[in-house]
């Protein structure tokens, strides 16, 4: 039986629907992102992790979100251009979603339940909250927005 995470689908930023089942057997780092956030420079570190560990099975998945301070106001073309021009992002990026509230994407509803934040809080507090998923599709860890991606390299290596 496959892990529940592989049952989700999401729209790609470039268009078209993608099943997370396509990433079965990979280590995933799932991040809600934004282009105009104090944490936006983390795109560089996320890309570096993707390049460093991609051949060993890591895939970074970016999910733009405009729920925090309206820091992702752009459309798909603007987000793509920003990420590629400023940070050389080549990891998979998905269409803008909501991560909290009634319209939260089902994937993020699942992630928040599987790995609650501080004091058991399920809500995502800000952009660049990160979820690490092992090769079996189990949520291994949740990281706060302020946690730099390179600080979790050791946790990634353990799962690879």
N, C-alpha and C positions, 0 to 999 in steps of 0.2 A: 504494500500500500504506500502511495506517495505521501509526502508531507503536505499539509494544508497549504503551505505557501505556494506550492507549485500549481494550485488550482486557480490562482488569480490571474487576471489579464489586465493589461493597461495599454493606453494609447501611447504610441511613440511620439516624440516631439516632431519628428519629420512626417508623421501620419501613419495610419495603420495600427491595428491592434496586435499586441504581442502577449503570448502566454509566458508566465514565469516558469512554466514547465520546461521551457527551452534552456533554462539555467540549472536543471537538475544535475547534481554531482559537482557543482561549482560552489565556492565560498562567495557569498554575496555581502557587499557593503551597501546598504540602502540608505539614501540620504535625502531629506527634503531641503531643497536649495533655493537661493534667491540671488538675483544679480546686483541688488543695491543694499547689501547688508554689511555690517561691520565684519562678519565672518566670511564674506564672499571670497577673500583671498584663499580660503581653504580649497577652492577649486584646484589650485596649483598642487597642493599636497594630495588631493584625491586623485588627480591625474598621475602624479608620481607613483602613488601606490598601485594604480592600475597598470602602469608601465612596468613597475618592478616585479609585481606578482602575477600579472595576467597570464603568462605562459604556464604558471604553476596552478592556475585555476581560480584566481580572484576576478570577480566582475563587480565593478562599482556601478550602481544604478542611481541616477539622479532624477529627482521628482520636484520640479519647480513648484513653489507655493507662494501665493500672494496674501496669505492670512496674517502675516506678522508685519505690521507697519507698512503694508502695501509696498513691500520691497521687491516684488516681482511683477511690475505692471505690464511688461511687454507681451507681445504675441509670440507665437512659436518661432517665426523668423528672427525677431529681435533677440530672443533668448539664445537661439542657436548661434547667431552671429556674435553676440557678446561672449559666450562661452568659448567659442573657437578662436576668436580674435584675441581676447585678453588672456586666456588660460590654456589654449590648445587642447580643449576637452575633446577626447575621442571615445570616452566611455559612453554607454547607452544613456540617453536622456529621454525622459517621458514627458507627455503633455502636462501642462499645469493642472494641479489637483488641489483639493482641500485635505488637510490632515486631521483637523478637529471639527467637531460639530456634526450636525445631522447629515451633511453632505460629504463627510470624510470618505475618502476612497476606501473600499473594503480592505485593501492590502494594509493600509495604515491602521484601520480598526483592529485588524488581526495583530499587527506588530505591537501596538500599544498594550493589548491584553497579554501577549506573550512575554513582553519585557517592560513592565511598568517602570516609571521613573522614580524619582525621590519620594520616599514615604508612600509608595504604592500608587502614586498619581499616574493616571494613564495619559492625560493630556500632554501634547507636545508643547513645550514652552516657547520655542523660537526656531528660526531657520537653522539648518545644519545639524539637526538631531540625527544621529547615526545608529543604524541597527546592523549588527554583524550576524550573519546566518551561516551555519555550517553546511558541509557537503550533503547532509541528510535533510536539509531544509528546516532545521530547528533554529530558532532565534537564540543565539548564544549570548549576546550582550547588547545593551543600549548605552550610548554615549551622549553626553550633554553637548549642546552646540559649541561651548567653549573648549571642548576637548579637541586638540589638533589631530588631524588624521594620522600624522606620522607617529603620534604617541600610542596608537593602537596597532602599530606594525607587529609587535610581539604577539598580540592576540591573534592577528591574522596568520602569522607564521605557524602558530600552534594548530590552526585548523587546516592548513595546507598540507 
